[in-house]
Amino acid sequence: MVRQKRAEIFALPRLHRTPSLPFADHPVTLGPLMFEARQGKNRNNTVEQNYPSISRGSSHPSYSIHARRILSPSPDMLIPTAPLPRPGTKSWTNQFRASRSVLSVLAGFVPIATIFAFICFRGLLDAPDASAKKQVRFSSLDELSRSIHTDPANSQFEGCFINVSGELACNHGGSLAELPDGTLVCTWYAASSEAAPDARIFCSRLVKGSRSWSEPEVIVRPQTPIPGHWFANKSVGDTVLFLDREQCLWLFFAGVTIGGWSGAHVDFVVSHDFGRHWSPVQRLIDGFGQSPRSKLVELADGQVMIPLSSWLFHWDGYTVCLNLSDGQVIKKSIAAKIPGPENSQPSLVTLNNHDIVAYLRNPRGGSVLFSKWDPALKQWSPARSINLPSPDSAVDAIPCENGVLIVYTSDLNHRFCMSVAWSADGEHFSQLKSLGDRTDVSASYPTVIRSSDGDYHLIYTYAGRSMIKYLHLPKDWIHEAVARVLSKSVISNQ
């Protein structure tokens, strides 16, 4: 009776059709039973299949020859032509290695793809909408702010606010240039915040002899297609104007495709009629974290050098030499990085002896940094500190009175007190004057030029990046201030 019940428990039902066993010669789990199926053809071209049976005195199934049954092969039965690789064999190891390699690639790709998708998703969230394409209207009251008048803080200077504090709260990254007829052109970007999708670049003019800057007009908008690139800019940033020897007016600016300034590159437009009409946007420097800031300088061989900055978890100032012709970039050199401490936003000056030097923003604060160009080696000297404070703020400099005039923020800890200083050798500076801004109002990103009549013109961001301030510095005042510095130097050396 016991044998009969055991036989009934472990007896397998007869099947009218036995499925193929691609796992032949391998252990197979079927419910609570573990058995080994051996499948193949015998002499009569029939299929043998071994099933487990119970041996006397044991509760475990075993494989005995009497437990097999002979099956006739049917057309739909899949009989493997070759055994699958056994674990531990060479073929199995190779197959496992291939699978492991694929998994390793996927494991490394997924985090990168996730980060990139996050950045792109942020960029899509910040994509410009229809409201970003509206023209900004300026009220008649704002017209008064663009009228030049005596600066209340300094009676020696005249100035005004070029832009309007209105719909776009952030006005920043200005540049200044003089046209052949003496007209001054100022550009800057305005947005609700830095790198916002509603950013655009404005332009205003001060005709020679006029007492008021013109109403700002938009000259560059986001979402303008860029030839040779899939994506348009979702935002724009810092501007740099340059008038070349062929009287082409260039506007270089930061373009942002995704994210914030870390997703920026350098674009440009060109005008052949002094800014009345502009070319389509073109790309100068591709990549991420690239931006312009200060004026270009002309080299003795006819090239021009543009100062730029790069950020990838670390600031680096560098320069690129360009060959320009008829509004086109014919050739550009390999970037020349400025070594030494972390630095950015170089301002270039050509000294009387034709040496080119750079004054750099110090991202870590402390002092303004200085570097010198070696034309033979085509490389910069390591940046080092000079005797001017730097609260992590940009500076700008130009040749002046057989020396260098630099504009900087003189507060060591905050971007307060825009000031001017002068140096005879380009390295040791003496302050000429603080420009009289309130000590609790921020001032940053200066640009200074010398016009054809010898006077100096200065713009900078004022009052929490809400305004672009303009100051006229007469050449007579500069000359007298430099003379006082020289006289003090003579007395101290006696």
C-alpha positions as CSV (number, residue, x, y, z in Angstrom):
1,M,0.0,0.0,0.0
2,V,2.8,2.4,0.9
3,R,4.7,1.7,-2.3
4,Q,1.5,2.2,-4.3
5,K,0.9,5.7,-2.7
6,R,4.5,6.7,-3.3
7,A,4.3,5.7,-6.9
8,E,1.1,7.7,-7.2
9,I,2.7,10.8,-5.6
10,F,5.8,10.8,-7.8
11,A,4.2,9.4,-10.9
12,L,4.3,11.9,-13.8
13,P,1.2,12.2,-16.0
14,R,1.5,11.0,-19.5
15,L,1.5,13.8,-22.1
16,H,0.1,13.4,-25.5
17,R,2.7,16.0,-26.7
18,T,5.9,16.5,-24.9
19,P,7.4,20.0,-25.2
20,S,10.9,20.4,-26.5
21,L,13.6,20.8,-23.9
22,P,16.1,23.5,-25.0
23,F,17.7,23.0,-21.6
24,A,18.8,19.5,-22.2
25,D,21.7,18.2,-20.1
26,H,21.1,20.9,-17.5
27,P,19.3,20.6,-14.1
28,V,15.8,21.9,-14.3
29,T,13.4,22.9,-11.5
30,L,9.9,21.9,-12.1
31,G,7.7,22.6,-9.1
32,P,9.1,20.9,-6.0
33,L,11.0,18.4,-8.0
34,M,14.5,18.7,-9.4
35,F,15.3,16.4,-12.2
36,E,17.6,16.1,-15.1
37,A,16.2,15.7,-18.6
38,R,18.3,14.0,-21.2
39,Q,17.0,14.3,-24.7
40,G,18.2,12.8,-27.9
41,K,17.5,10.3,-30.6
42,N,18.0,6.6,-30.3
43,R,18.6,4.0,-33.0
44,N,14.9,4.0,-34.0
45,N,14.9,7.8,-34.4
46,T,12.7,8.2,-31.4
47,V,13.2,10.6,-28.5
48,E,14.4,9.2,-25.1
49,Q,13.4,11.2,-22.1
50,N,14.4,10.2,-18.5
51,Y,12.1,11.0,-15.6
52,P,12.9,10.6,-11.9
53,S,11.6,7.6,-10.0
54,I,11.7,6.5,-6.3
55,S,14.1,3.9,-5.3
56,R,13.3,1.6,-2.4
57,G,14.2,2.9,1.0
58,S,14.6,6.5,-0.3
59,S,12.3,9.5,-0.3
60,H,14.3,11.2,-3.1
61,P,13.8,10.8,-6.8
62,S,16.5,9.0,-8.7
63,Y,17.1,8.4,-12.4
64,S,16.7,4.8,-13.3
65,I,16.6,3.4,-16.8
66,H,13.1,1.9,-16.3
67,A,11.7,5.4,-15.7
68,R,12.2,6.5,-19.2
69,R,9.6,6.4,-21.9
70,I,10.0,6.5,-25.6
71,L,8.4,9.3,-27.5
72,S,7.9,9.6,-31.2
73,P,9.2,12.9,-32.5
74,S,6.6,15.3,-33.8
75,P,7.3,18.1,-36.3
76,D,6.8,20.9,-33.8
77,M,9.2,19.5,-31.3
78,L,12.4,21.5,-31.1
79,I,15.4,19.3,-30.7
80,P,18.6,21.2,-30.0
81,T,21.4,20.6,-32.4
82,A,24.1,21.7,-29.9
83,P,24.2,21.7,-26.1
84,L,24.1,25.1,-24.3
85,P,27.3,26.2,-22.6
86,R,27.8,24.8,-19.2
87,P,28.6,27.1,-16.3
88,G,32.4,27.3,-15.7
89,T,33.3,26.4,-19.3
90,K,35.2,28.7,-21.6
91,S,32.2,29.5,-23.8
92,W,30.1,30.3,-20.8
93,T,32.8,32.6,-19.4
94,N,33.0,34.5,-22.7
95,Q,29.3,34.9,-22.9
96,F,29.3,36.1,-19.2
97,R,32.1,38.6,-19.9
98,A,30.1,40.1,-22.8
99,S,27.1,40.5,-20.7
100,R,29.1,42.1,-17.9
101,S,30.7,44.6,-20.3
102,V,27.3,45.7,-21.6
103,L,26.1,46.1,-18.0
104,S,29.2,48.1,-17.1
105,V,28.6,50.5,-20.1
106,L,25.0,50.9,-19.1
107,A,25.9,51.5,-15.4
108,G,28.3,54.3,-16.5
109,F,26.0,55.8,-19.1
110,V,22.9,56.1,-17.0
111,P,24.2,58.7,-14.4
112,I,25.7,60.8,-17.2
113,A,22.4,60.6,-19.2
114,T,20.5,61.5,-16.1
115,I,22.6,64.6,-15.4
116,F,22.4,65.7,-19.0
117,A,18.7,65.2,-19.1
118,F,18.3,67.2,-15.9
119,I,20.2,70.1,-17.4
120,C,18.2,70.0,-20.6
121,F,15.0,69.8,-18.7
122,R,15.9,72.9,-16.8
123,G,16.7,74.6,-20.1
124,L,13.3,73.6,-21.5
125,L,11.6,74.9,-18.4
126,D,13.4,78.2,-18.9
127,A,12.7,78.3,-22.7
128,P,11.5,81.7,-23.9
129,D,7.8,82.3,-24.3
130,A,6.0,84.8,-26.4
131,S,6.3,87.5,-23.7
132,A,10.0,87.5,-24.2
133,K,9.6,88.8,-27.7
134,K,7.7,91.9,-26.7
135,Q,9.4,95.2,-27.2
136,V,10.1,97.0,-24.0
137,R,8.4,100.4,-23.8
138,F,10.1,103.2,-22.0
139,S,8.1,105.9,-20.3
140,S,8.7,109.6,-20.9
141,L,9.8,110.0,-17.3
142,D,12.6,107.6,-17.9
143,E,13.9,109.9,-20.7
144,L,15.2,112.3,-18.0
145,S,17.5,109.6,-16.7
146,R,19.3,109.4,-20.0
147,S,20.0,113.2,-20.1
148,I,23.6,114.1,-19.1
149,H,23.9,116.3,-16.1
150,T,26.5,117.2,-13.5
151,D,27.1,114.2,-11.3
152,P,25.8,115.0,-7.8
153,A,28.6,113.0,-6.2
154,N,31.4,114.7,-8.2
155,S,31.0,118.1,-9.6
156,Q,34.0,117.5,-11.9
157,F,32.1,114.8,-13.8
158,E,29.0,114.6,-15.9
159,G,26.9,111.5,-16.2
160,C,23.5,109.9,-16.4
161,F,21.8,106.5,-16.5
162,I,21.7,105.0,-20.0
163,N,19.1,102.3,-19.5
164,V,15.7,102.4,-17.8
165,S,14.8,100.6,-14.6
166,G,11.5,99.1,-15.6
167,E,10.2,95.8,-16.9
168,L,13.6,94.1,-16.9
169,A,15.2,94.4,-13.5
170,C,18.7,93.1,-14.4
171,N,20.8,95.4,-16.6
172,H,24.4,94.2,-16.7
173,G,27.5,93.3,-18.8
174,G,27.8,96.6,-20.7
175,S,30.3,97.7,-23.3
176,L,31.3,100.9,-24.9
177,A,32.8,102.0,-28.3
178,E,33.4,105.1,-30.3
179,L,32.4,105.4,-34.0
180,P,34.4,107.4,-36.5
181,D,32.0,110.4,-36.3
182,G,32.5,110.6,-32.5
183,T,29.2,108.9,-31.6
184,L,29.4,106.6,-28.6
185,V,27.7,103.3,-28.7
186,C,26.7,101.4,-25.6
187,T,25.4,97.8,-25.4
188,W,24.3,95.7,-22.4
189,Y,21.9,92.8,-21.7
190,A,18.7,93.2,-19.8
191,A,16.6,90.5,-18.3
192,S,14.3,89.6,-15.3
193,S,17.4,87.9,-13.9
194,E,20.8,86.6,-15.1
195,A,20.6,84.0,-17.9
196,A,16.7,84.3,-17.9
197,P,14.9,83.4,-21.1
198,D,13.6,86.9,-21.5
199,A,17.1,88.4,-21.8
200,R,18.0,90.5,-24.8
201,I,20.8,92.8,-25.8
202,F,20.1,96.5,-26.0
203,C,21.9,99.4,-27.8
204,S,21.9,103.1,-27.1
205,R,23.8,106.0,-28.8
206,L,25.2,109.3,-27.7
207,V,25.7,111.4,-30.8
208,K,28.7,113.8,-30.5
209,G,27.5,117.1,-29.1
210,S,24.2,115.6,-27.8
211,R,23.3,115.8,-24.1
212,S,21.1,112.7,-24.1
213,W,21.5,109.0,-24.9
214,S,19.1,107.6,-27.5
215,E,16.2,105.4,-26.5
216,P,17.5,101.8,-26.2
217,E,16.7,99.4,-29.0
218,V,16.9,95.6,-29.0
219,I,19.6,94.2,-31.4
220,V,19.9,90.6,-30.3
221,R,17.2,88.3,-29.0
222,P,17.2,84.7,-27.8
223,Q,15.9,81.9,-30.0
224,T,17.6,83.4,-33.1
225,P,18.8,80.4,-35.2
226,I,22.5,80.0,-35.4
227,P,23.9,78.5,-38.7
228,G,25.5,75.1,-38.2
229,H,24.0,74.5,-34.8
230,W,20.9,72.6,-33.8
231,F,19.9,74.7,-30.8
232,A,19.3,78.4,-30.6
233,N,20.2,80.4,-27.5
234,K,17.6,80.4,-24.7
235,S,19.4,83.5,-23.2
236,V,22.2,86.0,-23.8
237,G,24.7,87.8,-21.5
238,D,27.8,90.0,-21.3
239,T,28.6,92.1,-24.3
240,V,31.9,93.4,-25.9
241,L,32.0,96.0,-28.7
242,F,35.0,96.3,-31.2
243,L,35.5,98.5,-34.2
244,D,38.1,97.0,-36.5
245,R,40.4,98.6,-39.0
246,E,37.9,98.1,-41.8
247,Q,35.3,100.0,-39.9
248,C,33.2,96.9,-39.2
249,L,31.5,97.0,-35.8
250,W,31.6,93.7,-33.9
251,L,29.5,92.7,-31.0
252,F,30.6,89.6,-29.1
253,F,28.4,88.3,-26.4
254,A,27.6,85.3,-24.2
255,G,25.0,83.0,-25.5
256,V,23.3,80.4,-23.3
257,T,21.8,77.2,-24.8
258,I,20.9,75.3,-21.6
259,G,21.0,76.1,-17.9
260,G,22.9,79.2,-16.7
261,W,26.3,80.6,-17.3
262,S,27.9,77.1,-17.1
263,G,26.0,76.5,-20.4
264,A,27.4,79.6,-22.1
265,H,29.5,80.0,-25.3
266,V,30.7,83.0,-27.3
267,D,28.6,84.3,-30.2
268,F,28.9,87.5,-32.3
269,V,27.1,89.7,-34.8
270,V,28.7,92.2,-37.2
271,S,27.5,95.5,-38.6
272,H,28.8,97.2,-41.8
273,D,26.9,100.4,-41.1
274,F,28.0,101.2,-37.6
275,G,25.2,99.3,-35.8
276,R,22.1,100.2,-37.9
277,H,21.8,96.7,-39.2
278,W,23.4,93.5,-37.9
279,S,24.4,90.2,-39.4
280,P,22.8,86.8,-38.2
281,V,24.2,85.4,-35.0
282,Q,27.4,83.3,-35.5
283,R,29.4,81.1,-33.1
284,L,33.0,82.0,-32.2
285,I,33.8,79.7,-29.2
286,D,31.8,76.6,-28.7
287,G,31.5,74.5,-25.5
288,F,30.2,75.2,-22.1
289,G,31.1,77.9,-19.5
290,Q,32.7,80.3,-22.1
291,S,32.1,84.1,-21.9
292,P,33.6,87.4,-23.1
293,R,34.0,90.4,-20.9
294,S,36.6,93.1,-21.9
295,K,37.8,94.9,-25.0
296,L,39.9,93.4,-27.7
297,V,43.4,94.7,-28.5
298,E,45.1,94.9,-31.9
299,L,48.5,93.2,-32.4
300,A,51.4,94.3,-34.4
301,D,50.9,91.6,-37.1
302,G,47.3,92.8,-37.8
303,Q,45.6,90.1,-35.6
304,V,43.3,91.0,-32.7
305,M,43.3,89.4,-29.3
306,I,40.1,88.7,-27.5
307,P,40.1,88.1,-23.7
308,L,37.7,85.3,-22.5
309,S,36.9,83.2,-19.5
310,S,36.0,79.6,-19.0
311,W,34.3,77.9,-16.1
312,L,34.1,74.2,-15.4
313,F,34.1,74.1,-11.6
314,H,37.2,76.4,-11.8
315,W,37.7,79.8,-13.4
316,D,40.3,80.2,-16.1
317,G,41.1,83.4,-18.0
318,Y,42.5,82.9,-21.6
319,T,42.9,84.7,-24.9
320,V,42.4,83.8,-28.5
321,C,44.0,85.6,-31.5
322,L,41.7,86.3,-34.5
323,N,42.3,87.2,-38.1
324,L,39.3,89.4,-39.2
325,S,38.5,90.4,-42.7
326,D,35.3,92.0,-44.2
327,G,33.3,91.0,-41.1
328,Q,34.4,87.4,-41.1
329,V,36.6,85.4,-38.8
330,I,39.2,84.0,-41.2
331,K,41.3,82.2,-38.6
332,K,41.5,81.8,-34.8
333,S,44.4,80.6,-32.8
334,I,44.6,78.0,-30.1
335,A,43.5,79.4,-26.7
336,A,46.3,80.7,-24.5
337,K,45.4,80.0,-20.9
338,I,46.6,82.4,-18.2
339,P,48.3,80.1,-15.6
340,G,48.7,80.6,-11.9
341,P,46.0,81.2,-9.3
342,E,42.3,80.9,-10.3
343,N,41.5,84.0,-12.5
344,S,38.9,85.3,-14.9
345,Q,37.7,88.2,-17.1
346,P,41.1,89.5,-18.2
347,S,41.3,93.2,-19.3
348,L,44.1,93.7,-21.9
349,V,46.3,96.8,-22.3
350,T,49.1,97.5,-24.7
351,L,51.9,99.5,-23.0
352,N,54.1,102.1,-24.5
353,N,56.8,99.6,-25.1
354,H,54.3,97.4,-27.0
355,D,54.1,94.8,-24.2
356,I,50.6,93.4,-23.6
357,V,49.5,92.9,-20.0
358,A,46.3,91.6,-18.5
359,Y,44.5,92.7,-15.3
360,L,42.4,89.9,-14.0
361,R,39.4,89.4,-11.7
362,N,40.3,87.3,-8.7
363,P,37.5,84.8,-8.0
364,R,38.9,84.2,-4.5
365,G,39.1,87.8,-3.6
366,G,42.0,89.7,-2.1
367,S,43.9,91.5,-4.9
368,V,43.6,92.2,-8.6
369,L,45.8,89.7,-10.6
370,F,48.4,90.6,-13.2
371,S,49.9,88.7,-16.1
372,K,52.2,89.5,-19.1
373,W,52.1,88.2,-22.6
374,D,55.3,86.7,-24.2
375,P,54.9,87.1,-28.0
376,A,57.8,84.8,-28.8
377,L,56.5,81.9,-26.8
378,K,52.8,83.0,-27.3
379,Q,52.0,82.4,-23.7
380,W,51.1,84.3,-20.6
381,S,53.2,84.5,-17.4
382,P,51.6,83.1,-14.2
383,A,49.1,85.5,-12.7
384,R,50.2,87.3,-9.6
385,S,48.8,89.8,-7.2
386,I,49.3,93.6,-7.5
387,N,48.5,96.4,-5.0
388,L,44.8,96.8,-5.9
389,P,41.9,95.2,-3.9
390,S,39.5,92.8,-5.6
391,P,36.2,91.7,-4.0
392,D,35.8,89.1,-6.7
393,S,34.9,91.8,-9.2
394,A,35.8,92.7,-12.8
395,V,38.2,95.5,-13.7
396,D,38.9,97.4,-16.9
397,A,42.0,99.3,-18.0
398,I,43.4,101.4,-20.9
399,P,46.6,103.2,-21.7
400,C,46.7,106.7,-20.2
401,E,49.3,109.4,-19.8
402,N,52.3,107.1,-20.6
403,G,51.0,104.6,-18.1
404,V,47.8,102.6,-17.4
405,L,44.5,103.8,-16.0
406,I,42.4,101.1,-14.3
407,V,38.8,101.2,-13.0
408,Y,38.0,99.0,-10.1
409,T,35.9,98.6,-6.9
410,S,38.1,99.8,-4.1
411,D,36.2,98.1,-1.2
412,L,38.0,94.9,-0.3
413,N,34.9,92.9,0.7
414,H,32.0,94.2,-1.3
415,R,31.4,95.6,-4.8
416,F,31.2,99.2,-3.5
417,C,33.1,102.4,-4.4
418,M,34.0,102.4,-8.1
419,S,37.4,104.1,-8.3
420,V,40.2,104.9,-10.8
421,A,43.9,104.4,-10.3
422,W,47.0,105.0,-12.4
423,S,50.4,103.4,-12.8
424,A,53.5,104.4,-14.7
425,D,54.8,100.9,-15.1
426,G,51.5,99.0,-15.2
427,E,52.1,97.1,-12.0
428,H,52.3,99.6,-9.1
429,F,49.1,101.7,-8.8
430,S,48.1,104.9,-7.0
431,Q,44.4,105.7,-6.6
432,L,43.3,108.9,-8.3
433,K,39.8,109.2,-6.9
434,S,36.8,107.3,-5.8
435,L,33.9,108.2,-8.1
436,G,31.6,109.1,-5.2
437,D,29.1,106.3,-5.3
438,R,27.2,105.6,-2.1
439,T,29.1,103.2,0.0
440,D,26.0,101.0,0.4
441,V,25.2,100.8,-3.4
442,S,26.9,98.1,-5.5
443,A,28.9,99.0,-8.6
444,S,30.6,96.5,-10.9
445,Y,31.7,95.5,-14.4
446,P,33.3,98.8,-15.6
447,T,34.2,99.6,-19.2
448,V,36.4,102.6,-19.9
449,I,37.5,104.1,-23.3
450,R,39.3,107.1,-24.5
451,S,37.5,109.1,-27.3
452,S,39.2,110.8,-30.2
453,D,39.1,114.1,-28.4
454,G,41.2,112.8,-25.6
455,D,38.4,112.6,-23.0
456,Y,37.6,109.4,-21.1
457,H,34.2,107.7,-20.9
458,L,33.1,105.1,-18.4
459,I,30.1,102.9,-17.9
460,Y,29.4,100.4,-15.2
461,T,26.6,98.4,-13.6
462,Y,25.0,100.3,-10.7
463,A,22.6,99.7,-7.8
464,G,22.2,96.0,-7.7
465,R,22.4,95.5,-11.5
466,S,19.4,97.6,-12.1
467,M,21.1,100.5,-14.0
468,I,23.9,101.2,-16.4
469,K,25.6,104.3,-15.3
470,Y,27.6,106.6,-17.6
471,L,30.4,109.1,-16.5
472,H,32.4,111.5,-18.6
473,L,35.9,112.0,-17.2
474,P,37.5,115.1,-18.8
475,K,41.1,114.7,-20.0
476,D,42.1,117.8,-18.0
477,W,41.0,116.2,-14.8
478,I,42.8,113.0,-15.6
479,H,46.0,114.9,-16.5
480,E,45.9,116.9,-13.2
481,A,45.2,113.8,-11.1
482,V,48.2,111.9,-12.7
483,A,50.4,115.0,-12.2
484,R,49.6,115.0,-8.5
485,V,50.5,111.3,-8.2
486,L,53.8,111.9,-10.0
487,S,54.7,114.8,-7.8
488,K,54.0,112.8,-4.7
489,S,56.2,110.0,-6.1
490,V,59.1,112.5,-6.6
491,I,58.8,113.9,-3.1
492,S,58.7,110.4,-1.5
493,N,61.9,109.4,-3.5
494,Q,63.9,112.4,-2.3
